[in-house]
Amino acid sequence: METRSSSNVPPVATEYNGVDRNAFLFGWTPQAEIWNGRLAAIGFLAYLLWDLAGYSVLRDVLHLMSY
């Protein structure tokens, strides 16, 4: 059984371009895609909770258009 020493672990988890994968970078970078996915998940969860609370975005939009 092979074991690795803890000294071989990099101090920062890197992505394809060798930069911290949690860095907030603009442009077409792997980090931007990770943040895009995280923010999309937060938005989806917010909508799901909003809908479970008894509100409907579609109903609210149609109601606002009826004025």
N, C-alpha and C positions, 0 to 999 in steps of 0.2 A: 504494500500500500504506500503510495507516494504522498508525502506531506510537503506543504510549502511553508517557508518561513514568512512571518508577518512583515519582514523587511522588504519583500518583493512586491508588496501591495503599493500601487501608486497613490500619492497623497490626494489626488483629485481624479474623479471618474472622467475620462476623456471620451470624446466622440470622434467622428471621422477626421475633423480638421484639427484635432489636437488641443481643443479649447474645452474648458469645463462645460459639461453638457447642461448645467443649470444656468449658465451665463445668459443674460438677456441681450441677445445680439439681433440687430436689424439685418434685413436682407435674406437671401435664399441660403440659409444655413440650417444644419441639423437642429441647432438649438431653437431656431425660430419655429420649426415644425413641432418640437416638443412643447413649447409654450402655446402654440396654436391648439394642440390637442388638449392641453390642460384647461385652457380658457373655454374651449368648446364643451368640455365635460362639465365645467362649472355652470355654463349657460344652460345646458340640457338639464342639469339637476335643478337649477332655479326654475326653469319652465315646468318641470315635473311637479315640484312642490307647489308652485302657483296653481297648476291645474288640479292637484289633489286638494287644495284649499277651497275649491269650488268656483274658481274663476276660469274663464275661457278667453284666450286672446282673440280667437276668431269672433266670439260673441261680442266682446268689447269693441273690436274694430267695426263690426257691423252696426253696433249701437251708436258709435260715434259718427258713422257715415249717414245715419238716418236723420241727423239734425239739419 
